Amino acid sequence: MPTATVNGVRLYYELHGESGEPLVLVHGYTGDITDWRFQIDEFASTHRVLAMDLRGHGRSEAPADRSSYTIDTMSRDVEELVDGLGLGRFHLVGHSMGGGIAQEIALRSPQKLLSLTLHDTSCKFEMNDPVMVEWRRQRIETAEKQGMAAVAALAPPMPPPPHMPPERLQETAVRLANMSVDGFIGAMAGLLEWKGTVERASEITAPTLIIYGSLDGPALIKGCEHLAKVIPNVTVEVVPECGHSPQYERPELFNRALRRHLEANSASG
């Protein structure tokens, strides 16, 4: 099981593909490497694909210090892992919370990126919808008092999107039940406390793909639309009949759009 210690935390990662430009995949809140199941094999034939479990997620270490799960810290985890593996310049894809992580890397180290893909994410994670606020409060309280198995058993606030495989819902519940309480609560706090890029996204210089599902939450769609307006070199793809995870819900459409973006921004021309 490949692991690397970065910023004092042991991260699980997988590196696939023998040649080609590096492609780095960063999952979202409560996600893990399996979120990229339909991308790793697809792109490993043409790229060196790196995916990792972020701190507190999947098979990576979960620090007990809940203040250590900031977006900035996790972005430095990813960047240090890429540097440690000696991958050089790379294409970067970030989903949801991973999109915030990817934006921080793009702003801090633009010289390292061949391209950027921001996937069902936002310039700031403001979750003010009353239904979502109550659901988040209930999940945090349940985690503290009853543990993560009880959190996984809670009913979601809305039905799954039309193309979400039922077996994926079960797999996601098992994954959530196995997550640490510290990682679950710490990463949510880091997500909500992130200052965002509302005033900074216009400084992103990497050629950027904004891709999101047409049925994702209104706040995330609004965030994607803002990013699309202010990032200078941007392409937008909306995946129809998809919620928050088109890379899993409709992988053929997602992969086709991502491949066009990677090919258009290859260093080899």
Secondary structure as GFF3:
##gff-version 3
##sequence-region A 1 269
A	DSSP	beta_strand	3	6	.	.	.	ID=ss1
A	DSSP	beta_strand	9	16	.	.	.	ID=ss2
A	DSSP	beta_strand	22	26	.	.	.	ID=ss3
A	DSSP	three_ten_helix	33	36	.	.	.	ID=ss4
A	DSSP	alpha_helix	37	44	.	.	.	ID=ss5
A	DSSP	beta_strand	48	52	.	.	.	ID=ss6
A	DSSP	three_ten_helix	66	68	.	.	.	ID=ss7
A	DSSP	alpha_helix	71	84	.	.	.	ID=ss8
A	DSSP	beta_strand	90	95	.	.	.	ID=ss9
A	DSSP	alpha_helix	97	108	.	.	.	ID=ss10
A	DSSP	three_ten_helix	110	112	.	.	.	ID=ss11
A	DSSP	beta_strand	113	119	.	.	.	ID=ss12
A	DSSP	alpha_helix	130	146	.	.	.	ID=ss13
A	DSSP	alpha_helix	148	153	.	.	.	ID=ss14
A	DSSP	alpha_helix	166	177	.	.	.	ID=ss15
A	DSSP	alpha_helix	181	193	.	.	.	ID=ss16
A	DSSP	three_ten_helix	201	203	.	.	.	ID=ss17
A	DSSP	beta_strand	208	213	.	.	.	ID=ss18
A	DSSP	alpha_helix	218	230	.	.	.	ID=ss19
A	DSSP	beta_strand	234	239	.	.	.	ID=ss20
A	DSSP	alpha_helix	246	249	.	.	.	ID=ss21
A	DSSP	alpha_helix	251	264	.	.	.	ID=ss22
###
